[in-house]
Amino acid sequence: MSTATPRPEAPSIAPIRLVRHGRLRLRLRWRLAALGALLDGHSFWATGRSRDQLGRMLRGSQVVVSAWQGSTLVGFGRATSDRVFRAVLWDVVVSEDHQGRGLGRRIVEELLASPPVAAAERVYLMTTTGEGFYEKLGFSRVDSQRLMLKQA
């Protein structure tokens, strides 16, 4: 009599959950260490930000969207807006092992659908390497304007 060896079950992969953070939840429960690690590991423009800087950044943002797989932060984006004329998307980042699966699109769409951003007549963003990604989401290059920068 032969006995079959039970096959191990495939590990279950937790679904990715998007959270649009309200102002109160943002103040009470944000995990700054996880955000710092995501930015340090998966962006070149946002490395080395301190916990204090991240906290102030979040408090100054009208919209914050995070993406979680279980307890792991795998994506993030934020926006500021005057709720009339202009809004700006900032710091959209997805961990490299989750890129190419539509997560960045979901984060940007959630930011765009938020009331402060949706109310603005124009939404701006700056990108160094993501132009093709943002063009697929309806953004277009503007050659008639120049980015101006004054560093502190």
C-alpha positions as CSV (number, residue, x, y, z in Angstrom):
1,M,0.0,0.0,0.0
2,S,1.5,3.3,-1.0
3,T,0.7,6.5,0.7
4,A,0.9,9.8,-1.1
5,T,2.9,12.5,0.4
6,P,0.7,15.5,0.9
7,R,1.8,18.4,-1.3
8,P,2.6,21.6,0.5
9,E,0.0,24.3,-0.2
10,A,1.2,27.3,-2.1
11,P,1.9,30.2,0.3
12,S,-1.0,32.6,0.2
13,I,-0.1,36.1,-1.0
14,A,-1.9,38.8,0.9
15,P,-3.8,41.1,-1.4
16,I,-2.7,44.7,-1.7
17,R,-4.9,47.1,0.2
18,L,-5.0,50.8,-0.7
19,V,-5.7,53.3,2.1
20,R,-6.6,56.9,1.6
21,H,-5.6,58.5,4.9
22,G,-7.9,61.0,6.6
23,R,-6.4,63.7,8.6
24,L,-7.1,62.1,12.0
25,R,-5.9,58.7,11.0
26,L,-2.8,60.2,9.5
27,R,-1.8,61.9,12.8
28,L,-2.5,58.9,15.0
29,R,-1.3,55.8,13.2
30,W,1.3,56.5,10.5
31,R,4.3,54.2,10.5
32,L,7.1,56.6,9.7
33,A,9.8,54.0,9.8
34,A,8.0,52.0,7.1
35,L,7.7,55.1,5.0
36,G,11.3,56.0,5.4
37,A,12.4,52.5,4.4
38,L,10.2,52.5,1.3
39,L,11.5,55.9,0.2
40,D,15.1,55.0,1.0
41,G,14.9,51.7,-0.8
42,H,12.9,52.5,-3.9
43,S,13.5,56.2,-4.8
44,F,16.6,58.3,-5.5
45,W,14.9,61.7,-4.8
46,A,13.6,61.0,-1.3
47,T,16.3,59.2,0.5
48,G,17.6,60.1,3.9
49,R,14.5,61.9,5.2
50,S,14.2,62.0,9.0
51,R,11.2,60.8,10.9
52,D,10.5,64.4,11.9
53,Q,10.7,65.6,8.3
54,L,8.4,62.7,7.2
55,G,5.9,63.7,9.9
56,R,5.8,67.3,8.9
57,M,5.5,66.3,5.2
58,L,2.5,64.2,5.9
59,R,0.9,66.9,8.0
60,G,1.3,69.4,5.1
61,S,-0.3,67.0,2.6
62,Q,-4.1,67.2,1.9
63,V,-4.2,63.6,0.5
64,V,-2.0,60.6,1.4
65,V,-2.5,57.2,-0.2
66,S,-0.6,54.1,1.0
67,A,-0.5,50.6,-0.3
68,W,0.0,47.6,2.0
69,Q,0.6,44.0,1.5
70,G,-0.2,42.5,4.9
71,S,1.8,44.7,7.3
72,T,4.4,45.8,4.6
73,L,4.2,49.2,3.0
74,V,4.7,48.6,-0.8
75,G,3.5,51.9,-2.3
76,F,2.9,55.5,-1.4
77,G,1.8,58.8,-2.9
78,R,0.6,62.2,-1.7
79,A,-0.9,65.5,-3.0
80,T,-1.3,69.1,-2.1
81,S,-4.1,71.3,-3.5
82,D,-5.6,74.7,-3.2
83,R,-8.9,73.0,-4.1
84,V,-9.6,75.5,-6.9
85,F,-6.9,76.0,-9.4
86,R,-3.9,73.8,-8.8
87,A,-2.9,70.5,-7.2
88,V,0.4,68.7,-7.2
89,L,1.2,65.0,-6.9
90,W,4.3,64.2,-4.9
91,D,6.4,61.2,-3.9
92,V,4.6,58.5,-5.8
93,V,6.7,55.4,-5.2
94,V,6.1,51.6,-5.5
95,S,8.5,49.0,-4.3
96,E,10.5,47.5,-7.1
97,D,9.1,44.0,-6.6
98,H,5.5,45.4,-7.1
99,Q,6.2,47.6,-10.1
100,G,4.6,46.7,-13.4
101,R,1.4,45.3,-11.8
102,G,-0.8,48.4,-11.9
103,L,-0.2,49.5,-8.3
104,G,1.3,52.8,-9.3
105,R,-1.7,53.4,-11.5
106,R,-4.1,52.6,-8.6
107,I,-2.2,55.1,-6.3
108,V,-2.3,57.9,-8.8
109,E,-6.0,57.3,-9.7
110,E,-6.8,57.3,-5.9
111,L,-5.0,60.6,-5.5
112,L,-6.7,62.1,-8.6
113,A,-10.2,61.0,-7.3
114,S,-9.7,62.6,-3.9
115,P,-11.9,65.7,-3.5
116,P,-9.0,68.2,-3.0
117,V,-7.3,67.1,-6.2
118,A,-10.4,66.5,-8.2
119,A,-11.6,70.0,-7.5
120,A,-8.5,71.6,-9.0
121,E,-8.5,72.7,-12.7
122,R,-4.9,71.5,-13.2
123,V,-2.9,68.8,-11.6
124,Y,0.9,69.1,-11.8
125,L,3.7,66.6,-11.1
126,M,7.4,66.5,-11.7
127,T,9.3,63.4,-12.8
128,T,12.8,62.5,-13.8
129,T,12.3,58.9,-15.2
130,G,8.5,58.3,-15.1
131,E,7.3,60.3,-18.1
132,G,6.0,57.3,-20.0
133,F,4.1,56.0,-17.0
134,Y,2.4,59.3,-16.4
135,E,1.5,59.8,-20.1
136,K,-0.4,56.5,-19.9
137,L,-2.5,58.1,-17.1
138,G,-3.4,61.2,-19.1
139,F,-0.6,63.6,-18.2
140,S,1.2,65.4,-20.9
141,R,4.6,67.1,-21.2
142,V,4.4,70.9,-21.0
143,D,7.3,72.5,-22.9
144,S,5.9,76.0,-22.6
145,Q,6.6,76.1,-18.9
146,R,9.9,75.9,-17.0
147,L,10.6,74.3,-13.7
148,M,12.2,76.8,-11.4
149,L,13.9,75.8,-8.2
150,K,15.2,77.7,-5.2
151,Q,16.9,75.4,-2.7
152,A,17.0,76.2,1.0
